[in-house]
Amino acid sequence: MDANSGRSDATDVKLNRTRITQLLADKGVTGKTAAADFLGVHRSVFDRWMAQKILPSLPVAVRIARRLGVTVEDLVEDREPVRDQVA
């Protein structure tokens, strides 16, 4: 969902809030203001991500993942396991 228009975009990423909280804690980052600062966003944006009122775009999710030292896949909620397709 676009932060300004409220519209959903095909490149929006639904984040796993529990996983992000865990990754931040692993880095010694606790509290919403510290988390927002660590991720390089305004506190209100971080709060809205965590409440899933807005969703970050794919490029922003990539930036978050890099900052946390994981892949975007590690941050995505409701991931389906990847399975090899048999021809």
C-alpha positions as CSV (number, residue, x, y, z in Angstrom):
1,M,0.0,0.0,0.0
2,D,1.4,3.4,-1.0
3,A,2.1,5.5,2.1
4,N,0.7,8.6,0.4
5,S,-2.2,7.3,-1.6
6,G,-3.3,4.3,0.5
7,R,-3.3,2.3,-2.7
8,S,-1.8,-1.2,-2.8
9,D,1.0,-1.7,-5.3
10,A,2.2,-5.0,-6.8
11,T,5.6,-4.5,-5.3
12,D,4.5,-3.9,-1.7
13,V,5.9,-6.4,0.8
14,K,4.0,-7.6,3.8
15,L,6.5,-7.9,6.6
16,N,6.7,-10.5,9.3
17,R,6.5,-8.2,12.4
18,T,7.7,-10.9,14.8
19,R,10.7,-11.7,12.7
20,I,11.7,-8.0,12.4
21,T,11.4,-7.5,16.1
22,Q,13.6,-10.5,16.7
23,L,16.2,-9.4,14.2
24,L,16.3,-5.9,15.7
25,A,16.6,-7.3,19.2
26,D,19.5,-9.6,18.0
27,K,21.3,-6.4,17.0
28,G,20.6,-4.8,20.3
29,V,18.0,-2.4,18.9
30,T,14.9,-2.1,21.2
31,G,12.1,0.4,21.2
32,K,10.3,1.9,18.3
33,T,12.3,5.1,18.0
34,A,15.6,3.1,18.0
35,A,14.2,0.7,15.5
36,A,13.1,3.4,13.2
37,D,16.5,5.2,13.5
38,F,18.3,1.9,12.8
39,L,16.2,1.3,9.7
40,G,16.6,4.9,8.5
41,V,12.9,5.8,8.6
42,H,10.6,8.1,10.5
43,R,9.1,6.6,13.7
44,S,5.6,7.1,12.3
45,V,6.5,5.1,9.1
46,F,7.9,2.3,11.3
47,D,4.8,2.3,13.5
48,R,2.5,2.0,10.4
49,W,4.6,-0.8,8.9
50,M,4.4,-2.7,12.2
51,A,0.6,-2.1,12.4
52,Q,0.4,-3.1,8.7
53,K,-1.4,0.1,7.9
54,I,1.1,0.6,5.1
55,L,3.5,-1.7,3.4
56,P,7.0,-1.0,2.3
57,S,7.8,-1.2,-1.4
58,L,10.2,-3.9,-2.6
59,P,13.2,-1.5,-2.8
60,V,12.5,-0.4,0.8
61,A,12.2,-4.0,1.9
62,V,15.5,-4.8,0.3
63,R,17.1,-1.9,2.2
64,I,15.5,-3.2,5.5
65,A,16.8,-6.7,4.8
66,R,20.3,-5.4,4.1
67,R,20.3,-3.3,7.2
68,L,19.3,-6.4,9.3
69,G,21.7,-8.7,7.5
70,V,19.1,-11.0,6.0
71,T,17.3,-11.6,2.7
72,V,13.9,-10.1,1.9
73,E,12.5,-13.6,2.0
74,D,13.5,-13.7,5.7
75,L,11.3,-10.7,6.3
76,V,8.2,-11.7,4.3
77,E,5.1,-12.9,6.2
78,D,3.2,-16.0,5.2
79,R,5.9,-17.4,3.0
80,E,5.1,-20.6,1.2
81,P,8.0,-23.1,1.1
82,V,9.7,-23.2,-2.3
83,R,9.4,-26.6,-3.9
84,D,11.2,-28.0,-6.8
85,Q,9.0,-28.5,-9.7
86,V,9.1,-31.9,-11.4
87,A,8.8,-31.9,-15.1
